[in-house]
Amino acid sequence: MTYNEFLTDVMNLVQECPKCWRTGQSIFNVVDSKYHVARDCQFLYGIDCFYDDNQIESFLRKSFELINDEQNN
């Protein structure tokens, strides 16, 4: 999977999240639910877009990196 494919997948799933959720909250929950790496980003790397929308890009890039690391091991 490329980064663009990952991003497209996440953003498509974000459209199904409750409208009252912030963008970062939606992205965090989608990545946590589908890819199971959100907590690693949050607790191991200190990148938390759930509470801070300014961290969305960093969160997505680190999530993609972690997913690829898991697939290669």
Phi and psi restraints in degrees (value plus and minus 20) as a CYANA .aco file:
   2 THR   PHI    -107.0   -67.0
   2 THR   PSI     146.4   186.4
   3 TYR   PHI     -80.8   -40.8
   3 TYR   PSI     -61.0   -21.0
   4 ASN   PHI     -84.6   -44.6
   4 ASN   PSI     -57.7   -17.7
   5 GLU   PHI     -85.3   -45.3
   5 GLU   PSI     -62.5   -22.5
   6 PHE   PHI     -80.7   -40.7
   6 PHE   PSI     -68.8   -28.8
   7 LEU   PHI     -80.2   -40.2
   7 LEU   PSI     -63.8   -23.8
   8 THR   PHI     -82.2   -42.2
   8 THR   PSI     -63.7   -23.7
   9 ASP   PHI     -80.9   -40.9
   9 ASP   PSI     -69.5   -29.5
  10 VAL   PHI     -80.7   -40.7
  10 VAL   PSI     -68.0   -28.0
  11 MET   PHI     -87.0   -47.0
  11 MET   PSI     -52.2   -12.2
  12 ASN   PHI     -85.9   -45.9
  12 ASN   PSI     -61.2   -21.2
  13 LEU   PHI     -91.0   -51.0
  13 LEU   PSI     -50.1   -10.1
  14 VAL   PHI     -80.7   -40.7
  14 VAL   PSI     -51.4   -11.4
  15 GLN   PHI     -81.9   -41.9
  15 GLN   PSI     -41.8    -1.8
  16 GLU   PHI    -108.8   -68.8
  16 GLU   PSI     -27.8    12.2
  17 CYS   PHI     -95.4   -55.4
  17 CYS   PSI     136.8   176.8
  18 PRO   PHI     -76.3   -36.3
  18 PRO   PSI     118.7   158.7
  19 LYS   PHI     -86.3   -46.3
  19 LYS   PSI     -40.7    -0.7
  20 CYS   PHI     -97.6   -57.6
  20 CYS   PSI     -30.5     9.5
  21 TRP   PHI    -100.0   -60.0
  21 TRP   PSI     122.3   162.3
  22 ARG   PHI     -87.9   -47.9
  22 ARG   PSI     142.6   182.6
  23 THR   PHI     -79.2   -39.2
  23 THR   PSI     -66.8   -26.8
  24 GLY   PHI     -83.0   -43.0
  24 GLY   PSI     -58.4   -18.4
  25 GLN   PHI     -83.9   -43.9
  25 GLN   PSI     -63.3   -23.3
  26 SER   PHI     -84.2   -44.2
  26 SER   PSI     -66.8   -26.8
  27 ILE   PHI     -81.1   -41.1
  27 ILE   PSI     -66.3   -26.3
  28 PHE   PHI     -76.8   -36.8
  28 PHE   PSI     -68.3   -28.3
  29 ASN   PHI     -86.4   -46.4
  29 ASN   PSI     -57.6   -17.6
  30 VAL   PHI     -84.4   -44.4
  30 VAL   PSI     -68.0   -28.0
  31 VAL   PHI     -84.5   -44.5
  31 VAL   PSI     -59.4   -19.4
  32 ASP   PHI     -84.1   -44.1
  32 ASP   PSI     -65.4   -25.4
  33 SER   PHI     -89.6   -49.6
  33 SER   PSI     -63.8   -23.8
  34 LYS   PHI    -111.0   -71.0
  34 LYS   PSI     -59.1   -19.1
  35 TYR   PHI    -130.4   -90.4
  35 TYR   PSI     -35.0     5.0
  36 HIS   PHI      40.3    80.3
  36 HIS   PSI      13.4    53.4
  37 VAL   PHI    -140.6  -100.6
  37 VAL   PSI     -20.5    19.5
  38 ALA   PHI     -82.4   -42.4
  38 ALA   PSI     -61.0   -21.0
  39 ARG   PHI     -87.7   -47.7
  39 ARG   PSI     -54.3   -14.3
  40 ASP   PHI     -83.6   -43.6
  40 ASP   PSI     -64.4   -24.4
  41 CYS   PHI     -78.6   -38.6
  41 CYS   PSI     -64.2   -24.2
  42 GLN   PHI     -89.0   -49.0
  42 GLN   PSI     -72.4   -32.4
  43 PHE   PHI    -111.9   -71.9
  43 PHE   PSI     -55.0   -15.0
  44 LEU   PHI    -105.9   -65.9
  44 LEU   PSI     -51.7   -11.7
  45 TYR   PHI    -135.9   -95.9
  45 TYR   PSI     -24.8    15.2
  46 GLY   PHI      48.5    88.5
  46 GLY   PSI       4.1    44.1
  47 ILE   PHI    -127.7   -87.7
  47 ILE   PSI      89.8   129.8
  48 ASP   PHI    -153.8  -113.8
  48 ASP   PSI      76.2   116.2
  49 CYS   PHI    -104.3   -64.3
  49 CYS   PSI     -27.2    12.8
  50 PHE   PHI     -79.0   -39.0
  50 PHE   PSI     -63.3   -23.3
  51 TYR   PHI    -120.9   -80.9
  51 TYR   PSI     -34.3     5.7
  52 ASP   PHI    -157.7  -117.7
  52 ASP   PSI      80.0   120.0
  53 ASP   PHI     -80.1   -40.1
  53 ASP   PSI     -40.6    -0.6
  54 ASN   PHI     -87.6   -47.6
  54 ASN   PSI     -33.5     6.5
  55 GLN   PHI    -119.5   -79.5
  55 GLN   PSI     -11.9    28.1
  56 ILE   PHI     -77.0   -37.0
  56 ILE   PSI     -71.7   -31.7
  57 GLU   PHI     -81.1   -41.1
  57 GLU   PSI     -65.9   -25.9
  58 SER   PHI     -82.6   -42.6
  58 SER   PSI     -60.6   -20.6
  59 PHE   PHI     -82.7   -42.7
  59 PHE   PSI     -65.7   -25.7
  60 LEU   PHI     -84.9   -44.9
  60 LEU   PSI     -62.4   -22.4
  61 ARG   PHI     -85.5   -45.5
  61 ARG   PSI     -63.7   -23.7
  62 LYS   PHI     -87.3   -47.3
  62 LYS   PSI     -58.7   -18.7
  63 SER   PHI     -80.5   -40.5
  63 SER   PSI     -66.5   -26.5
  64 PHE   PHI     -80.6   -40.6
  64 PHE   PSI     -62.6   -22.6
  65 GLU   PHI     -80.3   -40.3
  65 GLU   PSI     -64.8   -24.8
  66 LEU   PHI     -86.9   -46.9
  66 LEU   PSI     -58.5   -18.5
  67 ILE   PHI     -82.4   -42.4
  67 ILE   PSI     -65.0   -25.0
  68 ASN   PHI     -85.5   -45.5
  68 ASN   PSI     -57.9   -17.9
  69 ASP   PHI     -81.3   -41.3
  69 ASP   PSI     -62.5   -22.5
  70 GLU   PHI     -85.2   -45.2
  70 GLU   PSI     -59.7   -19.7
  71 GLN   PHI     -89.9   -49.9
  71 GLN   PSI     -47.3    -7.3
  72 ASN   PHI    -107.7   -67.7
  72 ASN   PSI     -26.5    13.5
